[in-house]
Amino acid sequence: MEGNDVDKSIVERLRMDMDRLIDAVCEMRHAQMEFFRSRSRSALEASRRAEKKVDRLLEELRKPTLF
């Protein structure tokens, strides 16, 4: 029974991580498309912020965890 709870916990954590990544990538792509459409300075800055957010999230997800 305990092993099953651990498996569920791992699956839930992976699901949450995947949801965070999907949301961040969607935000980034939206910002990038807005920049290429408008070529405005503010859109460029928003795109760069979104890209950095995705980079930070990927870095965090690549780090090994004990649990």
C-alpha positions in Angstrom: 0.0 0.0 0.0 2.8 2.5 0.8 4.5 1.8 -2.4 1.4 2.7 -4.3 1.1 6.0 -2.4 4.7 6.8 -3.4 3.9 6.0 -7.1 0.8 8.3 -7.0 2.9 11.0 -5.4 5.5 10.7 -8.1 2.9 10.7 -10.9 1.2 13.8 -9.3 4.5 15.6 -9.1 5.3 14.8 -12.7 1.9 16.0 -13.8 2.3 19.3 -12.0 5.8 19.8 -13.5 4.5 19.0 -16.9 1.6 21.5 -16.5 4.0 24.2 -15.4 6.2 23.6 -18.4 3.3 23.5 -20.8 1.9 26.8 -19.4 5.3 28.5 -19.6 6.0 27.4 -23.2 2.5 28.5 -24.2 3.1 31.9 -22.7 6.5 32.1 -24.4 5.2 31.2 -27.8 2.4 33.7 -27.4 4.9 36.4 -26.5 7.2 35.4 -29.4 4.3 35.5 -31.9 3.3 39.0 -30.6 6.8 40.2 -31.1 7.1 39.0 -34.6 3.7 40.5 -35.4 4.3 43.9 -33.9 8.1 44.2 -33.7 7.6 46.5 -30.7 10.2 47.0 -27.9 7.7 46.0 -25.2 6.8 42.8 -27.1 10.5 41.9 -27.4 11.0 42.4 -23.7 7.9 40.3 -22.8 9.3 37.6 -25.1 12.7 37.6 -23.5 11.1 37.4 -20.0 9.0 34.5 -21.1 12.0 32.7 -22.6 14.0 33.2 -19.4 11.1 31.8 -17.4 11.1 28.6 -19.6 14.9 28.4 -19.3 14.7 28.6 -15.5 11.9 26.0 -15.4 13.9 23.6 -17.6 17.0 24.1 -15.4 14.9 23.3 -12.3 13.3 20.2 -13.9 16.7 18.9 -15.0 18.1 18.9 -11.4 17.9 15.5 -9.8 15.8 15.1 -6.7 16.0 12.6 -3.9 12.3 12.3 -3.6 
